């Protein structure tokens, strides 16, 4: 293991492994990735099978990145030989008024601005295409054909393997404990020694807070314990990816789910539960109460999928107050790049890795990332209000 590197990446999850891969393909030499757990582990937010990938997004800042996002995944699929993206179509549902309707209108505006086509569906059209749903008469739908499943765990495996084959060093079971910043380099201190580099990429997810003081950052990073459930069904074949889409139900609560993929079950979760924790308080076992909540949604809206629970998994959202990405170099230190995914970055992982590589190799950034800067109000204003849409108390 060398002591001097051109680039060090902290974190080997979805983002860090992607950054390592793209750095290794852009001429960077002597790259080291430091990961506190085993490689391709289940402790971060990329240990489950699936994430929704889509063009439909709440703001054009994200939607305008999605064509390049799909292109990046296609390249990784070609290089790795793995299928990472499964197209199912994407269905957004809401009542014809209220906060969910407002959110869907935001999706439409974002796709209109990016020139991406979609279909607006009434209740009869929704029922005709997807009779699995039990919905009220005032339900409307938004369908975008490119929506589908990103196999997030396979993506980490692919990026990691490709980076290794390009000569990247990975140091697993090693915790970064301190970062010393110099004008033209950094030293990363770990429980296995210190390592020097010209450039640094920090992709530490919910552990970013531990390193923020060394980076000169002090914005509020909220951590929320999240949970997904897998449920069996009376007839699983009615919920295969060729018959059933990925979906988001925008109601008083935001639920989302997947067809059968990775497990012999349907996956469902609530978005942004608002169960705020510290990094030390994270748990890896799901709760009986959340299983009951998710089961109740299935019984009401997807009754044939409301079978016994098969398994449950947890993850953590790590979010600035506006719940937008952080994707930038540290002010005054252009050789140090930081990313925070705000709980919705999985689908963008490969593209974000490419941008982080560009930021730290001097390549021209082809995408507008100003909205994700470290100098925006949500980051620099300590009184910036949280804009999370929380699930109401039961």
C-alpha positions as CSV (number, residue, x, y, z in Angstrom):
1,X,0.0,0.0,0.0
2,X,1.5,3.3,-1.1
3,X,1.5,6.3,1.3
4,X,1.2,8.9,-1.5
5,X,-1.7,9.1,-3.9
6,X,-3.1,11.4,-6.5
7,X,-6.7,10.8,-5.1
8,X,-8.2,9.4,-1.9
9,X,-11.8,8.6,-1.8
10,X,-13.5,8.2,1.6
11,X,-16.4,5.8,1.4
12,X,-16.8,2.8,-0.9
13,X,-20.6,2.8,-1.2
14,X,-22.7,3.7,-4.2
15,X,-21.0,7.1,-4.7
16,X,-17.5,6.4,-3.5
17,X,-17.1,3.3,-5.7
18,X,-18.5,5.2,-8.7
19,X,-16.0,8.0,-8.1
20,X,-13.2,5.5,-7.9
21,X,-14.3,3.9,-11.2
22,X,-14.6,7.2,-13.1
23,X,-11.3,8.5,-11.7
24,X,-9.5,5.4,-12.8
25,X,-10.8,5.9,-16.3
26,X,-9.9,9.6,-16.5
27,X,-6.2,9.3,-16.2
28,X,-5.9,9.6,-12.4
29,X,-3.1,7.5,-11.0
30,X,-2.5,6.0,-7.5
31,X,-6.1,6.1,-6.3
32,X,-7.0,4.9,-2.8
33,X,-10.5,4.2,-1.5
34,X,-10.9,4.0,2.3
35,X,-14.0,2.1,3.6
36,X,-14.8,1.5,7.3
37,X,-16.7,-1.7,6.6
38,X,-16.2,-4.6,4.2
39,X,-16.5,-3.8,0.5
40,X,-20.0,-4.1,-1.0
41,X,-21.5,-4.2,2.5
42,X,-25.0,-3.8,3.8
43,X,-24.4,-1.1,6.4
44,X,-24.7,1.9,4.2
45,X,-27.7,2.9,2.0
46,X,-26.7,0.7,-0.9
47,X,-27.1,-2.8,0.6
48,X,-30.6,-3.6,-0.7
49,X,-31.5,-4.8,-4.2
50,X,-33.4,-2.0,-5.7
51,X,-33.8,1.8,-6.1
52,X,-36.3,3.6,-8.3
53,X,-34.7,5.2,-11.4
54,X,-36.7,7.7,-13.3
55,X,-36.9,10.9,-15.3
56,X,-39.9,12.1,-13.2
57,X,-38.5,14.3,-10.5
58,X,-39.7,17.1,-8.3
59,X,-37.4,19.8,-9.8
60,X,-35.7,20.4,-13.1
61,X,-32.3,20.6,-11.3
62,X,-32.5,16.8,-11.1
63,X,-34.6,16.0,-14.2
64,X,-32.1,17.8,-16.5
65,X,-29.4,15.4,-15.2
66,X,-31.4,12.2,-15.9
67,X,-30.5,11.7,-19.6
68,X,-26.8,11.7,-18.6
69,X,-27.6,9.5,-15.6
70,X,-29.1,6.8,-17.9
71,X,-26.1,7.1,-20.2
72,X,-23.6,6.6,-17.4
73,X,-25.4,3.4,-16.2
74,X,-25.4,2.1,-19.8
75,X,-21.7,2.4,-20.0
76,X,-21.2,0.6,-16.7
77,X,-23.5,-2.2,-17.8
78,X,-21.4,-2.5,-21.0
79,X,-18.1,-2.6,-19.1
80,X,-19.3,-4.9,-16.3
81,X,-21.5,-7.3,-18.2
82,X,-24.2,-6.8,-15.5
83,X,-27.8,-5.7,-16.0
84,X,-28.2,-2.8,-13.5
85,X,-31.3,-1.2,-15.0
86,X,-34.6,-3.0,-15.5
87,X,-37.2,-0.9,-17.3
88,X,-40.7,-1.3,-15.8
89,X,-42.3,2.1,-16.4
90,X,-42.9,4.5,-13.6
91,X,-46.3,5.4,-12.2
92,X,-47.0,8.4,-9.9
93,X,-50.4,8.5,-8.2
94,X,-52.3,11.1,-6.3
95,X,-55.7,12.6,-5.6
96,X,-56.8,15.3,-8.0
97,X,-56.2,18.0,-5.3
98,X,-54.0,18.4,-2.3
99,X,-50.2,18.2,-1.7
100,X,-49.8,15.1,-3.8
101,X,-51.4,16.7,-6.8
102,X,-49.1,19.7,-6.4
103,X,-46.1,17.4,-6.3
104,X,-47.2,15.6,-9.5
105,X,-47.6,19.0,-11.2
106,X,-44.0,19.8,-10.2
107,X,-42.9,16.5,-11.9
108,X,-44.7,17.6,-15.1
109,X,-43.1,21.0,-15.1
110,X,-39.7,19.5,-14.6
111,X,-40.1,17.0,-17.4
112,X,-41.6,19.7,-19.7
113,X,-38.5,21.9,-19.1
114,X,-36.2,19.0,-20.0
115,X,-38.3,17.9,-23.1
116,X,-39.1,14.5,-21.6
117,X,-42.4,13.0,-22.6
118,X,-45.0,11.4,-20.2
119,X,-48.6,10.4,-20.1
120,X,-51.4,11.7,-17.9
121,X,-53.8,9.0,-16.8
122,X,-57.3,9.1,-15.4
123,X,-58.7,6.5,-13.1
124,X,-60.1,4.3,-15.8
125,X,-56.8,4.3,-17.7
126,X,-54.9,3.4,-14.5
127,X,-57.3,0.5,-13.7
128,X,-57.2,-0.7,-17.3
129,X,-53.4,-0.9,-17.3
130,X,-52.9,-2.0,-13.7
131,X,-55.9,-3.7,-12.3
132,X,-53.9,-4.6,-9.2
133,X,-54.6,-1.2,-7.8
134,X,-57.6,-0.3,-5.6
135,X,-58.0,3.5,-5.9
136,X,-60.6,6.2,-5.4
137,X,-62.4,7.7,-8.3
138,X,-60.5,11.0,-8.0
139,X,-57.1,9.4,-8.4
140,X,-54.9,10.7,-11.3
141,X,-51.8,9.1,-12.7
142,X,-48.5,10.2,-14.3
143,X,-46.7,7.6,-16.3
144,X,-43.2,7.8,-17.7
145,X,-42.0,4.8,-19.7
146,X,-38.3,4.9,-18.8
147,X,-39.0,4.5,-15.0
148,X,-37.6,1.3,-13.6
149,X,-35.4,-0.5,-11.1
150,X,-31.7,0.2,-10.5
151,X,-30.0,-2.7,-8.8
152,X,-28.1,-0.6,-6.3
153,X,-26.1,-3.4,-4.7
154,X,-24.9,-4.7,-8.1
155,X,-24.0,-1.2,-9.0
156,X,-21.6,-1.0,-6.1
157,X,-20.1,-4.4,-7.0
158,X,-19.7,-3.3,-10.7
159,X,-18.0,0.1,-9.9
160,X,-15.8,-1.6,-7.3
161,X,-14.7,-4.5,-9.5
162,X,-14.1,-2.2,-12.5
163,X,-12.1,0.2,-10.4
164,X,-10.0,-2.6,-9.0
165,X,-9.3,-3.9,-12.5
166,X,-8.1,-0.4,-13.3
167,X,-5.5,-0.6,-10.5
168,X,-7.4,1.3,-7.7
169,X,-6.4,0.3,-4.2
170,X,-9.2,-0.4,-1.7
171,X,-8.6,-0.4,2.0
172,X,-11.5,-2.0,3.7
173,X,-12.3,-2.2,7.5
174,X,-10.4,1.0,7.9
175,X,-12.0,4.1,9.4
176,X,-11.0,7.6,8.4
177,X,-10.6,9.5,11.7
178,X,-9.1,12.9,10.7
179,X,-8.4,15.0,7.6
180,X,-5.5,17.4,7.5
181,X,-5.9,19.9,4.7
182,X,-3.0,21.6,3.0
183,X,-3.0,24.2,0.2
184,X,-2.0,21.5,-2.3
185,X,-2.9,18.2,-0.7
186,X,-4.4,16.4,2.2
187,X,-3.5,13.8,4.8
188,X,-6.2,11.3,5.8
189,X,-5.5,9.7,9.1
190,X,-7.0,6.3,9.8
191,X,-6.9,3.6,12.4
192,X,-4.4,1.9,10.1
193,X,-2.1,4.8,9.5
194,X,-2.0,8.1,7.6
195,X,-2.2,8.5,3.8
196,X,-1.3,11.5,1.7
197,X,-3.0,12.6,-1.5
198,X,-3.1,15.5,-3.9
199,X,-6.9,15.4,-4.1
200,X,-9.7,14.1,-1.8
201,X,-13.3,12.9,-2.5
202,X,-15.6,12.6,0.6
203,X,-18.6,10.3,0.0
204,X,-19.2,9.3,3.6
205,X,-23.0,9.3,3.6
206,X,-24.5,9.4,7.1
207,X,-21.0,9.4,8.6
208,X,-20.1,12.8,6.9
209,X,-20.9,14.6,10.1
210,X,-17.9,13.1,11.8
211,X,-15.6,14.6,9.2
212,X,-17.3,18.0,8.7
213,X,-15.2,19.9,11.3
214,X,-12.0,18.9,9.5
215,X,-13.5,20.0,6.2
216,X,-14.5,23.4,7.6
217,X,-18.2,22.6,7.1
218,X,-20.9,23.2,9.7
219,X,-24.2,22.9,8.0
220,X,-27.0,20.9,9.8
221,X,-27.0,17.2,8.6
222,X,-30.2,15.5,9.7
223,X,-30.3,11.7,9.9
224,X,-33.6,9.9,9.6
225,X,-34.0,6.2,10.2
226,X,-35.9,4.7,7.2
227,X,-37.3,1.2,6.6
228,X,-38.5,-0.9,3.7
229,X,-40.7,-4.0,3.8
230,X,-41.0,-7.1,1.6
231,X,-44.4,-8.8,1.4
232,X,-45.5,-12.0,-0.2
233,X,-48.5,-12.1,-2.4
234,X,-51.2,-14.5,-3.4
235,X,-50.1,-14.4,-7.0
236,X,-46.6,-13.0,-7.4
237,X,-46.7,-13.4,-11.1
238,X,-49.2,-10.5,-11.3
239,X,-46.4,-8.2,-9.9
240,X,-43.5,-9.1,-12.1
241,X,-41.6,-6.2,-13.8
242,X,-43.2,-6.9,-17.1
243,X,-46.7,-6.5,-15.6
244,X,-46.3,-4.0,-12.8
245,X,-44.3,-0.7,-12.6
246,X,-42.3,1.0,-10.0
247,X,-44.6,3.5,-8.3
248,X,-45.0,6.4,-5.9
249,X,-48.3,7.2,-4.2
250,X,-48.4,10.9,-3.2
251,X,-51.0,11.1,-0.4
252,X,-50.9,12.5,3.1
253,X,-47.9,10.2,3.3
254,X,-45.6,9.3,0.4
255,X,-45.4,5.6,-0.2
256,X,-43.3,4.0,-3.0
257,X,-42.8,0.5,-4.2
258,X,-41.5,-2.1,-6.6
259,X,-42.6,-5.1,-8.5
260,X,-41.1,-8.5,-7.6
261,X,-37.3,-8.1,-7.8
262,X,-34.4,-9.5,-5.8
263,X,-36.7,-11.3,-3.4
264,X,-39.9,-13.3,-4.0
265,X,-42.0,-10.4,-2.7
266,X,-43.2,-6.9,-3.3
267,X,-41.2,-4.1,-1.8
268,X,-42.8,-1.1,-0.2
269,X,-41.8,1.8,2.0
270,X,-42.7,5.3,3.2
271,X,-40.5,8.2,2.2
272,X,-39.1,10.5,4.8
273,X,-40.5,9.0,8.0
274,X,-38.7,11.7,10.0
275,X,-37.5,9.3,12.7
276,X,-34.5,11.5,13.5
277,X,-31.4,9.9,15.0
278,X,-27.7,10.3,15.5
279,X,-25.2,8.1,13.6
280,X,-24.7,6.0,16.8
281,X,-28.4,5.4,17.2
282,X,-28.9,3.7,13.9
283,X,-30.6,0.2,14.1
284,X,-30.4,-2.5,11.5
285,X,-33.5,-4.4,12.5
286,X,-36.9,-3.2,11.2
287,X,-39.9,-2.5,13.5
288,X,-43.2,-4.3,14.0
289,X,-45.0,-1.0,13.9
290,X,-43.7,-0.1,10.4
291,X,-44.6,-3.5,9.1
292,X,-48.2,-2.9,10.3
293,X,-48.3,0.5,8.6
294,X,-47.0,-0.8,5.3
295,X,-49.3,-3.8,5.5
296,X,-52.3,-1.5,6.0
297,X,-51.4,0.5,2.9
298,X,-51.3,-2.7,0.9
299,X,-54.6,-4.0,2.2
300,X,-56.2,-0.7,1.1
301,X,-54.6,-0.1,-2.2
302,X,-53.0,-3.4,-3.4
303,X,-55.0,-6.0,-1.6
304,X,-53.8,-9.0,-3.5
305,X,-50.2,-8.0,-2.6
306,X,-51.0,-7.8,1.2
307,X,-49.6,-11.2,2.1
308,X,-47.4,-12.0,5.1
309,X,-44.2,-10.0,5.6
310,X,-41.1,-11.7,4.2
311,X,-38.4,-9.4,5.5
312,X,-37.6,-5.8,6.4
313,X,-34.5,-3.7,5.9
314,X,-33.3,-0.3,7.2
315,X,-31.3,2.6,5.9
316,X,-30.6,6.2,6.9
317,X,-31.3,9.4,5.0
318,X,-28.7,12.0,5.5
319,X,-30.0,15.4,4.6
320,X,-29.2,19.2,4.5
321,X,-32.2,21.4,5.5
322,X,-33.5,21.7,1.9
323,X,-33.0,18.0,1.2
324,X,-31.0,18.8,-2.0
325,X,-27.7,17.2,-2.9
326,X,-24.4,18.7,-1.9
327,X,-22.1,18.3,-4.9
328,X,-19.2,20.7,-4.8
329,X,-15.6,21.4,-3.9
330,X,-14.9,22.9,-0.5
331,X,-14.7,26.7,-0.6
332,X,-11.1,27.7,-0.7
333,X,-10.0,24.1,-1.4
334,X,-10.7,23.1,-5.0
335,X,-8.8,19.9,-4.5
336,X,-11.4,18.5,-2.1
337,X,-14.8,17.4,-3.3
338,X,-17.8,16.5,-1.1
339,X,-21.0,14.8,-1.9
340,X,-24.2,14.3,0.2
341,X,-27.1,12.5,-1.3
342,X,-30.0,13.8,0.9
343,X,-31.6,10.4,0.9
344,X,-32.3,10.2,-2.9
345,X,-29.0,9.8,-4.7
346,X,-28.9,6.1,-5.5
347,X,-30.2,6.5,-9.0
348,X,-27.6,9.2,-9.8
349,X,-24.6,7.3,-8.3
350,X,-22.7,6.7,-11.4
351,X,-23.2,10.1,-12.9
352,X,-22.3,11.7,-9.5
353,X,-19.1,9.7,-9.4
354,X,-18.3,11.0,-12.9
355,X,-18.9,14.6,-11.8
356,X,-16.8,14.1,-8.6
357,X,-14.0,12.7,-10.8
358,X,-14.3,15.8,-13.1
359,X,-14.2,18.2,-10.1
360,X,-10.9,16.7,-8.9
361,X,-9.1,16.2,-12.2
362,X,-9.7,19.6,-13.7
363,X,-12.0,18.4,-16.4
364,X,-14.8,20.6,-17.6
365,X,-18.1,20.0,-15.8
366,X,-20.7,19.3,-18.5
367,X,-23.7,19.6,-16.1
368,X,-25.2,22.5,-14.2
369,X,-24.7,21.7,-10.5
370,X,-24.9,25.2,-9.1
371,X,-28.1,24.3,-7.2
372,X,-26.0,21.8,-5.2
373,X,-23.2,24.1,-4.1
374,X,-21.8,24.5,-0.6
375,X,-22.4,28.2,-0.7
376,X,-26.2,28.1,-1.1
377,X,-28.5,29.4,1.6
378,X,-29.5,26.0,3.0
379,X,-25.8,25.3,3.7
380,X,-24.5,28.7,4.9
381,X,-27.5,30.1,6.8
382,X,-27.7,28.4,10.2
383,X,-31.4,29.6,10.5
384,X,-32.5,28.1,7.2
385,X,-35.8,26.3,7.8
386,X,-36.2,22.6,7.1
387,X,-38.2,21.9,4.0
388,X,-38.7,18.2,4.7
389,X,-42.1,16.8,3.9
390,X,-42.7,14.7,7.0
391,X,-45.1,11.9,7.6
392,X,-47.8,13.2,9.9
393,X,-48.0,11.7,13.4
394,X,-50.3,8.7,13.6
